[in-house]
Each structure stands twice: as C-alpha cells, then as structure tokens.
Amino acid sequence: MTRIGRDFGDSMKRQAVPPVSADVIFASSRFPNYRIGANNQIVEVKEDKKLLTMKEVVARETAQLLEQQNRLSVRDLASKFEKGLAAAAKLSDEARLREAASLEKHVLLKKLRDALEALRGRVAGKNKDDVEDAIAMVEALAVQLTQREGELIQEKAEVKKLADFLKQASEDAKKLVDEERAFARAEIENARAAVQKVEEALQEQERMSRASGKQDLEELMKEVQEARRIKMLHQPSKVMDMEHELQALRIQLAEKSKQSLQLQKELAISKRGEENMNHSFEIDGTEALGSYLRIQSCSDTTAELSGCSIQWYRLTTEGGKKDLISGAIKPVYAPEPFDVGRILQAEIISDGQKFTLTTTGPIDPAAGLGNYVESLVRRHDTEFNVVIAQMNGVDHPSRSIHVLHVGKMRMKLCKGNTTVAKEYYSTSMQLCGVRGGGNAAAQASFWQAKEGLSFVLAFESERERNAAIMLARRFAFDCNIMLAGPDD
C-alpha cells in the first residue's frame, strides 16, 4: 500500500494537478460530510433540520409580511420589505459563491478521475480492485455534485424571483410612504389654516365684545343717572308710600291678632261653664315657645297665689290624657320644647276650692328655631355661654360665665381650663326647662349630669336655651337615650 500511495503521488505530479490553495472560497465554512453507504454508495450526512437555510428564513419572513400587511403601518411595511430585499441579495451572492465552488469541485473530480484511470493501468490484483472502487466513488460523487448543481440552479431562479418580488414590493411601499407623507402634510396644513381661522374669529369676537361692553356700560350709567334724577324730583316716591302702607298694615294685623287671641280666651272661658270660678284666675302670656306663662288673679277679692297650691299639666289634645309636669308648682311656667303642640293646664287649690285653667290652644313653636338646630347638628360640638344659678339645689354665689359644651356623645360644663362636669349621655342624665321662677324662667334650664350633681343654668337668650335642650335631646336619641326632665 505504501508503494501504491507513492505511485499515486508520482502520477499526480506527472498530471500536474494543482493543489487546493487558500484562495479557494467555499460557500460553507466546512467541507461537506460524506460516508460510504450500502453497495459502496457515497451518502451525504444531512444536517440538523432545526437549522433553517437562508432561503427558508427569507420565505418565512415574506409570508409573515404578507399576513401582517393589513395591520402594519406603511412605514413599517417599507422597512420590512427593504430588509427582505437585502436578505435576498445576500442569498443571491451566496448562490453565486456556491456555483463557483461547485465548478472548482468538478474540475478537481475530473482530474482525480483521470489520475485514477492512469493508475488503474499500472496496477494489478487487489490494488487494481481498490483503484476501481475509488474510481466508482469519484464517479458517484460527480453525479451527486451534478444533482446539487441542478438544485442550486433552481434555488438561484427562486431567489431571483423572490428578489424581484421584494424589489417591486419595496418600490410600492416607498410610493405608499410618499403618498401618506404628502397626505399628512396636506392635513397638517389644513389643520393649521383652521386653527388660524378660529384664532382670528376669537380675536374679532373679543374686540366686538369689548366695544359692545363699553357701550352697554355707558348706556347703563346714563339710565342710572336718569333714575336718580327722577327719584330726586319725585320724593317721596311711590315705593316709599307702599312701604309705609305695608308697615301700617302689619301694625294693624298685630293688633287684630291680639284682639283675636283675647276673644278666643273669653270664648273658651264661656264654653267651660265655670265662669264664676274661673274668673278668679287667668293665664297671661304668649302661648309660644320662648315666652313664659303667668297665673294671675282677676279681682282683689281672690286669695293670694302664695297661699294656693298650684300644679301644671300637659294635655295631648283638648280633653285628652293629662301628664303631670314634675316640679311645675309655681305661678310662672316657661314652656319647653316638649310642650310644643300640647295644651297646658294649671290646677289651683285655694281655700278648699279647685280652679282649672288651660291655654286657649297648643303651644306654638319658635320661628326659625328648627332650622337653627339643624345647622348645629352638623357640628361635632356646640358651645353655649351660661351662668350657674344653682348647684345641687343651692344658690351659686359666683355669677361668672361658664361654657356648656353639647356634643354628639357627651355634655361638658367648664370654666376656662377647669372642668366642672363632664358626663356621657345616660339614663341617669336629665335635661329640661326650669319649672318656675320669674321673668328669666324662659332663659333657664335644669341639667342633672348624674345622680347627686345637678345645675340650674341661665342662658344668654330664650333661643339659646331651647336650642341647647333640643340639640342635646337629638344627640342623646342617636345614642338610644331619651333625655327629659324629672318624672317625664
């Protein structure tokens, strides 16, 4: 075998076969892998199918472009087609390189076959058989190379077709980009023109409004001056006369109301059929919240009230259920919020005789008090200035001003930073109007903070006193506590 190899080398030298130099360029970075199959057939080892060729990559990209054409923008399509065109050009260059390499392989195979033919005539026996096998392998390799060239030619034609298609698509995309750009520029110019028109119209409207406003102001000033001149010439005016008439009518209406109230009282007295008894005493005062009622004698022969026994009651309706007002045993009684809508009755026992007096109608509410209390309900805490008149039933010597805090959860009485009483709403707490006293009874209230601690508080006005009682009862009711007076 050593001699055969040497002879083969000499033969190659005689045939002047050129060696493979570094100037040869292959399409791939490595030589194709071959192996001997059955019946001495040369079989090319196929590469991994997962590695896609450049042709398959370009074809896949083109299919994706065609699918996405409806949802890609024109600019994106143009960019994609340009990339595909570049890939097709690269693929065409690789095909040319493969064609040149295939040509060189044909030349080498032909020279190798000629050398083997020359060697076959010089050897005999087993060596000759080996040479013939080598010649058969070279011929098979030449056939496969020819088939591969056919495939390369077909692939080259497809690549050229694909490149032409991509080139045409790229040109169409460029045209579309130019058209869209021109359309966008036209739209921008139209928008600018429209904005300019709107700005000019606004400026014109502003100028007109300024001129019109100035003219209207001048006309209004002229009208005001004319009205002032007419008013000065015609004093007193008709409006002032009407105001004077209305004021006189209000005064007359108030007087008529007083007379009507007096007539109602007299009518109620006549209906009871107790004229002889009831004429001895009567209830005087406005029957409304914020005032006070006083029992007074009607004649000099009537006994003094100081020696009489007095008790006030509440009636739900005239002749209805009678509720005793605990502690209301004096001639003066100031109605409180519980009395609104009810008739008050006073029983007087003098010298063994019993006299019964009732109000002519239910106690009226104070005007505007309900709205005032509703505004206070929105606050978390409301302060009222008060003076302590009594503490635990004993007159309080100090007449300094204290502050009563009525909150959503508790009530607190303090002076400056000193807290006199602070209690949460409970069943032991009581709050009502003072049931007796003089002219200031309508401004005073009774507050029992807890058992063993009570106060008589004087407020700044009747309105403040009634508002404090109503507000505290409202907050206590929210805490499921009914806040009332003793025995109510």
Secondary structure, 3 states (H helix, E strand, C coil): CHHHHHHHHHHHHHCCCCCCCCCCCCCCCCCCCEEECHHHCEEECCCCCCCCCHHHHHHHHHHHHHHCCCCCCHHHHHHHHHHHHHHHHHHHHHHHHHHHHHHHHHHHHHHHHHHHHHHHCCCCCHHHHHHHHHHHHHHHHHHHHHHHHHHHHHHHHHHHHHHHHHHHHHHHHHHHHHHHHHHHHHHHHHHHHHHHHHHHHHHHHHHHHHHHHHHHHHHHHHHHHHHHHHHHHCCCCHHHHHHHHHHHHHHHHHHHHHHHHHHHHHHHHHHHCCHHHHCCEEEECCCECCCCEEEEECCCCCCCHHHCEEEEEEECCCCCCEEECCCCCCCEECCCHHHECCEEEEEEEECCEEEEEECCCCEECCCCHHHHHHHHHCCCEEEEEEEEEEECCEECCCCCEEEEEEECCEEEEEECCEEEEEEECCCCCEEEECCCCCHHHHHEEEEEEECCEEEEEEECCHHHHHHHHHHHHHHHHHCCCCCCCCCC
